[in-house]
Amino acid sequence: MFAAENGLKGDPRLQAISEAIRVVPHFPKQGIMFQDITTLLLDHKAFKDTVDIFVDRYRDMDISVVAGVEARGFMFGPSIALAIGAKFVPLRKPRKLPGKVISEEYELEYGTDCLEMHVGAVQPGERALVIDDLVATGGTLSAAIKLLERVEAEVVECACVIGLPEVKGQCRLNGKPLYILVEPRQIDHCC
């Protein structure tokens, strides 16, 4: 569900967030319109508004774990976790975590990848939010959900800053709700 469909229709913060995201055509490969959130992070107000909207949504949902997907989920997750009184758990690419881990492999449009989480980072029964910057096919979020459910956590919702309007990835989320702030931007036509 998009934020504009859930009480934020016409909220100027959503337009400012969208406008702060740069579109980089043909990156990392031909045909991809990369949604670059680094420009959002440079805009203090838009970045704060992004975090604030998520915090407002999750403040009263008794979430104890905010699980951020490497790497861009790390940009938003810790701030949200601190504001709602939850712990932050990084879900990382292989061989990045120093302790004992559990792994979940998943498919991408162009191959496979894997997420890992420290054993013991999340306890059975904890209520978790999964955060990432963008959802397209849903493969990464699906792997994150599976990791958390393997340790018997309850995944309350997945949240992304950017999501496709048709959100094809939602069907891969095992019925978990998906909350998205804005649609992908199209290329800027200027100069």
LOZATOR-91314 format. One record per residue (C-alpha): residue number from 1; chain; residue in one letter; x, y, z. Coordinates in steps of 0.05 Angstrom, whole numbers. Layout:
<nodes>
<node nr="NUM" kette="A" rest="a" xx="X" yy="Y" zz="Z"/>
...
</nodes>
This chain:
<nodes>
<node nr="1" kette="A" rest="m" xx="0" yy="0" zz="0"/>
<node nr="2" kette="A" rest="f" xx="25" yy="69" zz="-17"/>
<node nr="3" kette="A" rest="a" xx="27" yy="122" zz="37"/>
<node nr="4" kette="A" rest="a" xx="-17" yy="167" zz="-7"/>
<node nr="5" kette="A" rest="e" xx="-71" yy="114" zz="-3"/>
<node nr="6" kette="A" rest="n" xx="-65" yy="109" zz="72"/>
<node nr="7" kette="A" rest="g" xx="-81" yy="178" zz="100"/>
<node nr="8" kette="A" rest="l" xx="-24" yy="217" zz="67"/>
<node nr="9" kette="A" rest="k" xx="-58" yy="236" zz="1"/>
<node nr="10" kette="A" rest="g" xx="-35" yy="306" zz="-17"/>
<node nr="11" kette="A" rest="d" xx="18" yy="307" zz="37"/>
<node nr="12" kette="A" rest="p" xx="72" yy="354" zz="9"/>
<node nr="13" kette="A" rest="r" xx="126" yy="312" zz="44"/>
<node nr="14" kette="A" rest="l" xx="115" yy="255" zz="-6"/>
<node nr="15" kette="A" rest="q" xx="126" yy="300" zz="-66"/>
<node nr="16" kette="A" rest="a" xx="189" yy="329" zz="-34"/>
<node nr="17" kette="A" rest="i" xx="215" yy="259" zz="-19"/>
<node nr="18" kette="A" rest="s" xx="202" yy="238" zz="-91"/>
<node nr="19" kette="A" rest="e" xx="235" yy="300" zz="-119"/>
<node nr="20" kette="A" rest="a" xx="297" yy="289" zz="-76"/>
<node nr="21" kette="A" rest="i" xx="311" yy="221" zz="-109"/>
<node nr="22" kette="A" rest="r" xx="357" yy="225" zz="-169"/>
<node nr="23" kette="A" rest="v" xx="345" yy="180" zz="-230"/>
<node nr="24" kette="A" rest="v" xx="408" yy="152" zz="-262"/>
<node nr="25" kette="A" rest="p" xx="392" yy="122" zz="-330"/>
<node nr="26" kette="A" rest="h" xx="424" yy="56" zz="-352"/>
<node nr="27" kette="A" rest="f" xx="456" yy="41" zz="-285"/>
<node nr="28" kette="A" rest="p" xx="481" yy="-11" zz="-267"/>
<node nr="29" kette="A" rest="k" xx="463" yy="-37" zz="-336"/>
<node nr="30" kette="A" rest="q" xx="427" yy="-15" zz="-399"/>
<node nr="31" kette="A" rest="g" xx="352" yy="-4" zz="-390"/>
<node nr="32" kette="A" rest="i" xx="354" yy="5" zz="-314"/>
<node nr="33" kette="A" rest="m" xx="330" yy="72" zz="-287"/>
<node nr="34" kette="A" rest="f" xx="367" yy="71" zz="-221"/>
<node nr="35" kette="A" rest="q" xx="332" yy="107" zz="-164"/>
<node nr="36" kette="A" rest="d" xx="390" yy="140" zz="-127"/>
<node nr="37" kette="A" rest="i" xx="372" yy="155" zz="-55"/>
<node nr="38" kette="A" rest="t" xx="439" yy="187" zz="-39"/>
<node nr="39" kette="A" rest="t" xx="409" yy="253" zz="-62"/>
<node nr="40" kette="A" rest="l" xx="351" yy="242" zz="-14"/>
<node nr="41" kette="A" rest="l" xx="402" yy="233" zz="42"/>
<node nr="42" kette="A" rest="l" xx="434" yy="299" zz="23"/>
<node nr="43" kette="A" rest="d" xx="368" yy="336" zz="33"/>
<node nr="44" kette="A" rest="h" xx="361" yy="342" zz="108"/>
<node nr="45" kette="A" rest="k" xx="287" yy="358" zz="107"/>
<node nr="46" kette="A" rest="a" xx="267" yy="304" zz="57"/>
<node nr="47" kette="A" rest="f" xx="309" yy="253" zz="94"/>
<node nr="48" kette="A" rest="k" xx="279" yy="272" zz="161"/>
<node nr="49" kette="A" rest="d" xx="208" yy="271" zz="131"/>
<node nr="50" kette="A" rest="t" xx="222" yy="201" zz="104"/>
<node nr="51" kette="A" rest="v" xx="242" yy="175" zz="173"/>
<node nr="52" kette="A" rest="d" xx="186" yy="214" zz="207"/>
<node nr="53" kette="A" rest="i" xx="132" yy="183" zz="163"/>
<node nr="54" kette="A" rest="f" xx="157" yy="113" zz="179"/>
<node nr="55" kette="A" rest="v" xx="163" yy="129" zz="253"/>
<node nr="56" kette="A" rest="d" xx="92" yy="156" zz="255"/>
<node nr="57" kette="A" rest="r" xx="67" yy="92" zz="223"/>
<node nr="58" kette="A" rest="y" xx="106" yy="43" zz="268"/>
<node nr="59" kette="A" rest="r" xx="109" yy="80" zz="335"/>
<node nr="60" kette="A" rest="d" xx="49" yy="44" zz="364"/>
<node nr="61" kette="A" rest="m" xx="55" yy="-25" zz="332"/>
<node nr="62" kette="A" rest="d" xx="98" yy="-57" zz="387"/>
<node nr="63" kette="A" rest="i" xx="155" yy="-71" zz="339"/>
<node nr="64" kette="A" rest="s" xx="217" yy="-95" zz="375"/>
<node nr="65" kette="A" rest="v" xx="262" yy="-107" zz="314"/>
<node nr="66" kette="A" rest="v" xx="276" yy="-64" zz="254"/>
<node nr="67" kette="A" rest="a" xx="312" yy="-108" zz="203"/>
<node nr="68" kette="A" rest="g" xx="349" yy="-68" zz="150"/>
<node nr="69" kette="A" rest="v" xx="368" yy="-99" zz="84"/>
<node nr="70" kette="A" rest="e" xx="439" yy="-84" zz="61"/>
<node nr="71" kette="A" rest="a" xx="458" yy="-33" zz="43"/>
<node nr="72" kette="A" rest="r" xx="406" yy="20" zz="33"/>
<node nr="73" kette="A" rest="g" xx="360" yy="-7" zz="87"/>
<node nr="74" kette="A" rest="f" xx="417" yy="13" zz="134"/>
<node nr="75" kette="A" rest="m" xx="405" yy="86" zz="117"/>
<node nr="76" kette="A" rest="f" xx="334" yy="88" zz="146"/>
<node nr="77" kette="A" rest="g" xx="330" yy="29" zz="194"/>
<node nr="78" kette="A" rest="p" xx="373" yy="53" zz="252"/>
<node nr="79" kette="A" rest="s" xx="338" yy="120" zz="257"/>
<node nr="80" kette="A" rest="i" xx="269" yy="87" zz="256"/>
<node nr="81" kette="A" rest="a" xx="291" yy="35" zz="307"/>
<node nr="82" kette="A" rest="l" xx="317" yy="88" zz="355"/>
<node nr="83" kette="A" rest="a" xx="254" yy="130" zz="349"/>
<node nr="84" kette="A" rest="i" xx="206" yy="73" zz="362"/>
<node nr="85" kette="A" rest="g" xx="248" yy="40" zz="417"/>
<node nr="86" kette="A" rest="a" xx="267" yy="-22" zz="377"/>
<node nr="87" kette="A" rest="k" xx="334" yy="-55" zz="362"/>
<node nr="88" kette="A" rest="f" xx="365" yy="-52" zz="293"/>
<node nr="89" kette="A" rest="v" xx="387" yy="-117" zz="260"/>
<node nr="90" kette="A" rest="p" xx="428" yy="-114" zz="196"/>
<node nr="91" kette="A" rest="l" xx="412" yy="-165" zz="142"/>
<node nr="92" kette="A" rest="r" xx="477" yy="-170" zz="104"/>
<node nr="93" kette="A" rest="k" xx="507" yy="-199" zz="41"/>
<node nr="94" kette="A" rest="p" xx="549" yy="-263" zz="50"/>
<node nr="95" kette="A" rest="r" xx="613" yy="-261" zz="92"/>
<node nr="96" kette="A" rest="k" xx="601" yy="-192" zz="121"/>
<node nr="97" kette="A" rest="l" xx="579" yy="-212" zz="191"/>
<node nr="98" kette="A" rest="p" xx="634" yy="-238" zz="237"/>
<node nr="99" kette="A" rest="g" xx="594" yy="-286" zz="280"/>
<node nr="100" kette="A" rest="k" xx="552" yy="-348" zz="268"/>
<node nr="101" kette="A" rest="v" xx="497" yy="-333" zz="216"/>
<node nr="102" kette="A" rest="i" xx="437" yy="-362" zz="182"/>
<node nr="103" kette="A" rest="s" xx="430" yy="-351" zz="107"/>
<node nr="104" kette="A" rest="e" xx="374" yy="-345" zz="57"/>
<node nr="105" kette="A" rest="e" xx="388" yy="-348" zz="-18"/>
<node nr="106" kette="A" rest="y" xx="341" yy="-312" zz="-66"/>
<node nr="107" kette="A" rest="e" xx="333" yy="-299" zz="-140"/>
<node nr="108" kette="A" rest="l" xx="342" yy="-233" zz="-175"/>
<node nr="109" kette="A" rest="e" xx="323" yy="-214" zz="-246"/>
<node nr="110" kette="A" rest="y" xx="396" yy="-227" zz="-265"/>
<node nr="111" kette="A" rest="g" xx="419" yy="-283" zz="-219"/>
<node nr="112" kette="A" rest="t" xx="418" yy="-302" zz="-146"/>
<node nr="113" kette="A" rest="d" xx="441" yy="-269" zz="-81"/>
<node nr="114" kette="A" rest="c" xx="439" yy="-284" zz="-7"/>
<node nr="115" kette="A" rest="l" xx="423" yy="-249" zz="58"/>
<node nr="116" kette="A" rest="e" xx="452" yy="-268" zz="126"/>
<node nr="117" kette="A" rest="m" xx="433" yy="-251" zz="197"/>
<node nr="118" kette="A" rest="h" xx="470" yy="-264" zz="262"/>
<node nr="119" kette="A" rest="v" xx="445" yy="-324" zz="301"/>
<node nr="120" kette="A" rest="g" xx="413" yy="-297" zz="365"/>
<node nr="121" kette="A" rest="a" xx="401" yy="-227" zz="339"/>
<node nr="122" kette="A" rest="v" xx="326" yy="-238" zz="337"/>
<node nr="123" kette="A" rest="q" xx="287" yy="-279" zz="388"/>
<node nr="124" kette="A" rest="p" xx="225" yy="-322" zz="377"/>
<node nr="125" kette="A" rest="g" xx="161" yy="-281" zz="383"/>
<node nr="126" kette="A" rest="e" xx="194" yy="-214" zz="370"/>
<node nr="127" kette="A" rest="r" xx="154" yy="-168" zz="324"/>
<node nr="128" kette="A" rest="a" xx="196" yy="-145" zz="264"/>
<node nr="129" kette="A" rest="l" xx="193" yy="-92" zz="211"/>
<node nr="130" kette="A" rest="v" xx="235" yy="-103" zz="148"/>
<node nr="131" kette="A" rest="i" xx="261" yy="-38" zz="115"/>
<node nr="132" kette="A" rest="d" xx="294" yy="-27" zz="48"/>
<node nr="133" kette="A" rest="d" xx="298" yy="30" zz="-2"/>
<node nr="134" kette="A" rest="l" xx="262" yy="-1" zz="-61"/>
<node nr="135" kette="A" rest="v" xx="218" yy="-60" zz="-78"/>
<node nr="136" kette="A" rest="a" xx="213" yy="-86" zz="-150"/>
<node nr="137" kette="A" rest="t" xx="207" yy="-162" zz="-154"/>
<node nr="138" kette="A" rest="g" xx="203" yy="-173" zz="-79"/>
<node nr="139" kette="A" rest="g" xx="260" yy="-225" zz="-78"/>
<node nr="140" kette="A" rest="t" xx="302" yy="-189" zz="-27"/>
<node nr="141" kette="A" rest="l" xx="243" yy="-174" zz="20"/>
<node nr="142" kette="A" rest="s" xx="220" yy="-246" zz="13"/>
<node nr="143" kette="A" rest="a" xx="289" yy="-272" zz="35"/>
<node nr="144" kette="A" rest="a" xx="288" yy="-223" zz="94"/>
<node nr="145" kette="A" rest="i" xx="219" yy="-249" zz="115"/>
<node nr="146" kette="A" rest="k" xx="243" yy="-321" zz="110"/>
<node nr="147" kette="A" rest="l" xx="305" yy="-307" zz="153"/>
<node nr="148" kette="A" rest="l" xx="263" yy="-274" zz="207"/>
<node nr="149" kette="A" rest="e" xx="209" yy="-328" zz="206"/>
<node nr="150" kette="A" rest="r" xx="262" yy="-383" zz="211"/>
<node nr="151" kette="A" rest="v" xx="278" yy="-356" zz="280"/>
<node nr="152" kette="A" rest="e" xx="204" yy="-351" zz="296"/>
<node nr="153" kette="A" rest="a" xx="198" yy="-276" zz="293"/>
<node nr="154" kette="A" rest="e" xx="132" yy="-245" zz="271"/>
<node nr="155" kette="A" rest="v" xx="142" yy="-201" zz="211"/>
<node nr="156" kette="A" rest="v" xx="91" yy="-145" zz="220"/>
<node nr="157" kette="A" rest="e" xx="104" yy="-108" zz="155"/>
<node nr="158" kette="A" rest="c" xx="156" yy="-91" zz="101"/>
<node nr="159" kette="A" rest="a" xx="170" yy="-18" zz="86"/>
<node nr="160" kette="A" rest="c" xx="205" yy="15" zz="27"/>
<node nr="161" kette="A" rest="v" xx="216" yy="86" zz="6"/>
<node nr="162" kette="A" rest="i" xx="203" yy="70" zz="-68"/>
<node nr="163" kette="A" rest="g" xx="159" yy="18" zz="-100"/>
<node nr="164" kette="A" rest="l" xx="131" yy="3" zz="-169"/>
<node nr="165" kette="A" rest="p" xx="58" yy="24" zz="-176"/>
<node nr="166" kette="A" rest="e" xx="37" yy="-46" zz="-193"/>
<node nr="167" kette="A" rest="v" xx="83" yy="-75" zz="-139"/>
<node nr="168" kette="A" rest="k" xx="92" yy="-143" zz="-171"/>
<node nr="169" kette="A" rest="g" xx="138" yy="-160" zz="-113"/>
<node nr="170" kette="A" rest="q" xx="81" yy="-161" zz="-62"/>
<node nr="171" kette="A" rest="c" xx="59" yy="-230" zz="-85"/>
<node nr="172" kette="A" rest="r" xx="126" yy="-257" zz="-61"/>
<node nr="173" kette="A" rest="l" xx="118" yy="-232" zz="10"/>
<node nr="174" kette="A" rest="n" xx="77" yy="-289" zz="39"/>
<node nr="175" kette="A" rest="g" xx="18" yy="-244" zz="51"/>
<node nr="176" kette="A" rest="k" xx="58" yy="-194" zz="92"/>
<node nr="177" kette="A" rest="p" xx="35" yy="-122" zz="84"/>
<node nr="178" kette="A" rest="l" xx="80" yy="-74" zz="45"/>
<node nr="179" kette="A" rest="y" xx="82" yy="0" zz="58"/>
<node nr="180" kette="A" rest="i" xx="113" yy="46" zz="5"/>
<node nr="181" kette="A" rest="l" xx="123" yy="121" zz="6"/>
<node nr="182" kette="A" rest="v" xx="132" yy="139" zz="-67"/>
<node nr="183" kette="A" rest="e" xx="132" yy="110" zz="-138"/>
<node nr="184" kette="A" rest="p" xx="197" yy="108" zz="-178"/>
<node nr="185" kette="A" rest="r" xx="215" yy="174" zz="-211"/>
<node nr="186" kette="A" rest="q" xx="223" yy="179" zz="-285"/>
<node nr="187" kette="A" rest="i" xx="284" yy="210" zz="-317"/>
<node nr="188" kette="A" rest="d" xx="289" yy="285" zz="-310"/>
<node nr="189" kette="A" rest="h" xx="285" yy="321" zz="-376"/>
<node nr="190" kette="A" rest="c" xx="325" yy="384" zz="-370"/>
<node nr="191" kette="A" rest="c" xx="380" yy="423" zz="-404"/>
</nodes>
